[in-house]
Amino acid sequence: MALVGLEGMEDRMTNQLSGGQQQRVALARALVIEPGVLLFDEPLSNLDAKLRVDMRTEIRRIQQEAGITAVYVTHDQSEAMVIADQIIIMKKGVVDQIGGPHEVYNHPVDEFVADFIGESNFLRGKLSEKMGDTGVVETEGFKVPVTAVSHLELGADAALVLRPEALTLADHGLLKSEIVLSRFMGAYQNYHVRIGQTLVKLAVYNPRNKKIYNVDDTAYVDFNPEDVHVL
């Protein structure tokens, strides 16, 4: 079985091409010899942001059409999410978690994985109530209903993993907060709010017909308990 790497395959002729064209030439060269495994080692690191998006889609398409196993090394979590069927997350040289994109994003095994794959907020507290697989975590003076807590003992320390896109802001809700940043980003309104002593980031999508909160306003952070992962 041949293992072919794409790093450093460009010669002086291909150096006259753009970064994206060079990557396509390198990929074509690798596929010609019909390798058993393709190794991609940060292949898009020298490309601009838009071209990176185009090329990662192209690499995924070609890999699937060719039916060749590929190992893709990257520090860009968005690339990993788009390209991979299985993601291996390494921490200090040791495998921390293996799983599909949905699994590692929605069910990270620890805070390192949660913070590496996507953006996360962490609210820390204690599991004050437990009823089978559901319970209540007390954090920053609030009681938060949660699910999937069978792995925790009553009274144990707990960390709530809150994804920015899973949170909403309203005049009434679960967690009282103070707005410390409010910024229009086109497709979404970017907020930073303070809940007790914890800074929480939110992304409220399609904000055109929604109430916009300004800095120093009081608002309530709300979410579906099933959208919260408890560590």
Buried (B, 14 or more C-beta within 10 A) or exposed (E): EEEBBBEEBBEEEBEEEEBBEBBBBBBEBBBEEEBEEBBBEBBBEEBEEEBBBEBBEBBBEBBEEBEBEBEBBBEBBEBBBBBBEEBBBEEEEEEBBEBEBEBBBBBBBBBBBBBBBBEBBBBBBBBBBBEEEBBBBBBBEBBBBBBBBEEBEEEEEBBBBBBBBBBBBEEEBBBBBBBBBBEEEEEBBBBBBBBBEBEBBBBBEEBEEEEBBEEEBEBBBEBEBEBBBBB
